[in-house]
Amino acid sequence: MTASILETNVEAVLFDLDGTLMDTPRAIAEQLVAAVQQVTGRRPAVVEAQELVGRPLPVLCAMLARLEPHSALVGEVVEVYRLLYRTEVVPAAASLVFPGVLEGLARLRKHGVTLAVVTSKQSDSARLILEASGMAAHFTTVVGVDDTVLPKPHPDPALLALERLGVDSRAAVFVGDTAHDIGTAGAVPMRAIAVTYGVGTASGLQALQPHGIASEFGAVVDLILSFTPHELRQN
């Protein structure tokens, strides 16, 4: 990353959703396991499903069900999961928001930072849970896996979000909890903050050399504001 990028003020932040803003990976994993079992009879371990969270849903379902990617059964698993997601995960959305997220998002907006979500979820599913969680109003745009041909860790989803926001990548930060998120930032390139309270491990994320690592959301906000001039950080 060049010095000019590091010295540019932050105008926008792109957030991953699951494991970054919301403590959804285990809830998602449990419903993925249920969907795979309902369709195939196989019951994978919840921890196996958790380790796959962050990948596009059809890819994840194929891997978890041990099916070929283009198998018709993968589509069935996806549809069953999406139903379970709406009936089991979305109603619990407000309780799954990580501590400090709502306050932190409001603080960033107060400082004039524009916010977006870039997720491996389908965009309609992402908007659904953002509405249910009470976070939707903080975000100017949501980019889902269905919005670009290539998903994370390719740069396309982040680039689309930046295009919609009208912000140069040098003035933006990507925040996420997986290697796919940090890889996306590196592919753009743009600054990245890794969070260690989601799916990824601290050691694994550190090895990817993000520009900051945070163990709770308040620290994420502090890091973002540390990239801006002192006068913008005054409360």
Secondary structure, DSSP 8 states (H G I E B T S, - for coil): --HHHHTS---EEEE--BTTTB--HHHHHHHHHHHHHHHHS----HHHHHHHTTS-HHHHHHHHHT--TT-HHHHHHHHHHHHHIIIIIGGGHHHHB-TTHHHHHHHHHHTT-EEEEE-SS-HHHHHHHHHHHT-GGG-SEEE-GGGSSS-TTSSHHHHHHHHHHT--GGGEEEEESSHHHHHHHHHTT-EEEEESSSSS-HHHHHTT--SEEESSHHHHHHHHHHTS-GGGG--
